[in-house]
Amino acid sequence: MRNVSFVVALLTAGCVVYQTPPPTYPPPQRYVVEPAPAPVYQPPPPAPVVSVYVEPPLEEPAPIAAPWAPPPMLVEELPPPPFEDAVWIGGYWVWQGTWVWDHGRWAEPPRRDYRWVHPYYEHRNGVVLFITGHWASVGVVFIAPRHDRDYEVERPLAGVIPGPRPIGPDGCFVPAPPGSRLGIIIPAPVGTAPAVVTSAPAVVNVGMRINNNVNSNNSTVINNVTNVTNVTNVTNVTIVAPASATANGQAVNATVPAQAHLAAALPAVVHVAAPEPASRRPIPTFARGRAAVELPAPQPVHTAIRAAPKQMTPASPELRPAAPAPMPTAAPAPAATPESRGSVERRDLGPVPRPVQQPPAIAPAPVPATTATPAPSPGAVEHRDRIDPHGVRSPESADHPGTPGPAPKAPAPAAAPKAPAAAAAPKPPTPAAAAKPAQNTQGAGAASKDKQDKAGGAGQGNTKAKPNEKEKQNEKHKEQEKDKEHVER
């Protein structure tokens, strides 16, 4: 019994299967990593500068071995030249127991055949060989420091903190652009004016260099030689630098004038203004073994970075200016009439007079069937242009004196003369009265013939000669005889 009940329980009991739904997970969050803005280069605060005027020597001085590199260049405001042959000298770093700024100015050559020689900087074995700017005759050849000779390094003045050694390759160079990292030097050919880098961007790494552009067959300048012929036909130089060398991260490939006064006048990216000397009296050039010159107190220097041009970004829809309202279109002009069209085409001749309207033609009176019109004489035909030929009686009416001819039409109006001023339109002539029907009598025909003959004689005024008095009397006599015959009948 127990087994039966167990089987029944199994049969009656149902199996319920529960399906577990798959787990749901939130979508992964996406994180947009925006690149960090490029750091804005801030040049180090420049140290106070000693600014002086140095009296240039009249010949090439002996080279000086300075223990550290000159600071970056400074920016000067160039005044206009005071006379035609003025030469811009100075405007670079000179050694006076430390690097001091020789302020630029306009000067006159000491002699007619003298020219200005730019200063010479050379990196050699961690020191700087320096030859200050000087005057030299045109035929004198510049002599670079010899490589087979060791130069004793100069000692700085008391209390002067030495700067970093030159950073860059060995050879001739010029100081770095304004606002650059201290110690960096810019390789350049011999004879390059230091002012050519005034408008270049600041550099923080090695890589900027200067190339000469020579436009003739003269010998070019080669570094590390003993005797160098000065290249006098260099009109401009090219400044090249990779993006990794500049402070703003932009590559440089620019051409600037080679003349010092033209290059110094270009706008600077980093404007580090050179202070004016405290004294107008120049100091002598540094010479080894000579007593040091007392220098004025250093002056503070101010730095200003020229703002980069802003990129033009599209404005948001809210800030965009509204579209201008459409201009109202003029109503279509009516079709031009011949009169208005003529007034436009001939507006240079003034208004055109309106044409005279032709008078309506008058219908001829009904003609009786039994009447006939006399034949016209040859002189009745009108040859003038102003009379309508339809007004002349036809030959058929001339054969039958009792039949009247068609009514004459009004003469065509004379054309108004063209004149710049507006002329009054001529009045149309009055229409001619319709011809009355002729009576069915011989006398009426004779009278009509007489009038026709008179009209023909008048019409032939320009083509035929008028009849003489005798012919008129004969015609009058004939008319009287015709009247008598008519009375007798």
Summary of the structure (lengths in Angstrom):
residues: 489
radius of gyration: 59.4
end to end distance: 177.1
largest distance: 182.2
contacts: 1216
relative contact order: 0.11
helix: 16%
strand: 18%
